[in-house]
Amino acid sequence: MTNRPIWEDGAGDRRPPIVHDKVTDVCVVGLGGSGLSAMDEALAHGASVIGIDRSTIGAEAAGRNGGFLKTGLTGPLHTARESWGDAAIPVYRMTLEEIERVFDQAGDDGWRVGSIRLATTPEEIDDCEVNLAALEAAGLPGTAYEGPLGVGLFFPVDGGFNPLSRCRRLARSVMARGAEIGEGTEAISIEPGRVVTPEATISARVIVVSVDGCLETLFPEIGARTTRLQMIGTEPDPDLDIRCPVYADFGFNYWQQLPDGRLAVGGARNLHSADEWTRDAGITASVQTDIERVLRDQVGSTAAVTHRWSGHSAYTPDGVPIGREVEEGVWVVGAYNGVGNVLGAVYARAAIKAGLRIDEFWLPDSGPQVAWAT
């Protein structure tokens, strides 16, 4: 069984690499969901834009995640506010706006069904109560959940999607509006005004590096750390009817049933954290076994496993993403702590507007002063 996500249907058309020098207003490095959102934003402001990726569109975390469309921050509102500060609620509201764009981009490959935070222990039941109180005080959507799956919280604006299909759809959209994309085009040098690739130099007054997993390989000083996130996919299970994405155990285990009845299940990283802080792209028997245990015991499915895969996501010590201008005209956004499908687009769009001098960049940045505990 190859390391292939359940989202891959073979429908992607490979774009050739950039082989000649180019001049553009904006160069975006990274063709995942956030990078493509950056390109979309640049076009909306009349800028020319070129996007490149060392691999293919959506090949990294953007096309290998759990397919959750989740509003909010990198943790429950009441805990996230400790590190996000006064920006927490305004940024949360921005994700409510951005998720509508992502649903539109996903088309038929997105489903507006909400999501459930499932509480499986007394500790998490208490935490959900505090979470709900914080949402209600801020006027943000969320209700108590009690139903066939157990108890917890229901988030009505959320949903699921095929993340790889969404990336490919958005890539076609930006190219139809004049953007240029180069797959198989690695940025080997990034400096103010230019991005150097193996075969060409792209000159741009604004450069946005929009990479999540393995971000620290491009910018070692930035303070991010990459973890591997493993998943499994199954054949359709007609005996289950899980109507929306679910995450439990403080987000460490998560699953959803796709419209065709198949299941995508991830998690167990907390049981193997020392091994999963890695940029290795493989899958491991120990983690896969524990994810299957989630599938059988927690999800309650007997469906055969058809897919096993992994992806990468970058994390920060305080749970706040990276968002900053590292050199004049060079912006870096990433490290979304495992929840970048919507939040990543928010950061990428803000970087474009700041780079084009349309708006100030005010989103929180984990910052170089935050260090990992030793």
Secondary structure, DSSP 4 states (H G I P E B T S, - for coil): --B--TT--S---PPPPP-S-EEEEEEEE--SHHHHHHHHHHHHTT--EEEE-SS-TT-SHHHHS--EE--S-SS-HHHHHHHHGGGHHHHHHHHHHHHHHHHHHHGGGEE---EEEEE-SHHHHHHHHHHHHHHHHHT---EEEEETTEEEEEETT-EEE-HHHHHHHHHHHHHHTT-EEETT---SEEETTEEE-SS-EEEEEEEEEE--TTHHHH-GGG--EEEEEEEEEES--TT----S-EEETTTTEEEEE-TTS-EEEE--GGGSHHHHSS------HHHHHHHHHIIIIII---PPEEEEEEEEEEE-TTSPPEEEEEETTEEEEE--TT-HHHHHHHHHHHHHHHHTTSS---S----TT-----
